[in-house]
Amino acid sequence: MEARDKQVLRSLRLELGAEVLVEGLVLQYLYQEGVLTESHVQEIKAQTTGLRKTMLLLDILPSRGPKAFDAFLDSLQEFPWVREKLEKAREEAIPELHAVANFSLPRELSLLTLL
């Protein structure tokens, strides 16, 4: 998962915990797409509250490969307002990352690092 997507999940963690119920389509879709293993699904289902289930999913997703964020977005069919919020946060994160990536040091500072 890209750093930008990890940051989006982190920044919206509490909101996602309050709004997303991972039982049902979300878990099954992520399992179907190979983002979650059967073990992940069982571990999430074993949690005692909806909030704990969602938080565990949010802990697991960042380590599940490059397609995990997009699959998570696709799994939110029952929660279109949450999907829209995630997509908006993702779009807003792009300019910030480009600004950091395109940042360059003044020539004098660059030369100092070479010394």
N, C-alpha and C positions, 0 to 999 in steps of 0.2 A: 504494500500500500504506500502511495506517495506521502511524503511528509506533509503536504498541504491537506490531504484527506485525513490524516491522523490528527492534525491540528483542529480541523472542523469537528471531528467527533469529540475531541477533548473539550473544545469550547462550548459545545452544545450538550455535553454529557448530562447535566441535571435536567434540562428540558426534555431530552430524549427519554430519560428515566421516568419522567412524569407522564409522558404522552404515548409511548410505544409499548404495546403489549406484545411480547415476543412469541407467546404461544400462538399456535395456528399457522397462518401462512408465512409469517416471517421466518421462523425456524425451518419449516419444511422447504421453503424456496431456497434458503441458503444451503440446506443439506443437498437438495436436488442439484444445485449448481456446483457442488463440490467445495464450497467455501467452508462449510462445517463438516466435521466427521460425525459418525454416529455417537462416538464418545462425547463430543462437544454437546450434541443435542441432549443426551442423557444428563450430562452435568448441569446444563442450563435448566432443564425441566426439574431437576432435583432441588433447585432453590425454592425457598419457602414463600417468597413474595414476588409479585410482578416486577417491582423495582430491582430486587436482587437478580432476577433473571436477565433483565435488560442490562444492568451494570456488568454482569459477567459476559454477556454477548459483546458489549462495548470493549471489554478487556481483551477478548479473543480476536475480534475482527482485525485489528491492525497487523497481526502476525500471519494473516491468512492469504497473503499474496496480492498481486497487483489488481486482480479483478474484484476483490472483496468489497470495496466501497461502492462500486457500480452495482454489484449484485445486491448489496444492502439497500441501495436506492430502489432497485427494481422490486425488492421484497415488500416495500412499503405501500402496496396497492390499497390497503385498508386505511392508510394514513397519508393521504395526498398532501395535507397541509404540512406535515413533517418533512416529506420529501422535498417540497418547495423550499422550506426553510434551509434544509441541508444544501440544496443546489445553489441557493442564493449565497449562503456562507462560502461555498466552494468558489463561486465566481468572484466574490469579493476578496478571497485569499490570493487569487492569481496575481493581481497587480502588486501586492505586497511582496510576493516571492520574486517577481520580475525585478522589482526595485532593488531587492537585496542582491540578486544574481548579477545585475548590471552595475552595481556599485563599484567604483574604482577609486583607488587611492590617488591623491595628488602625486605628481611625478617625483617630487622631493621625498615623500614618505616611501615611495616604492624603491627609490635608490638607497635610502637608509637601511631598508631591510636586507639589501644585498651586501652591505658592508660588514 
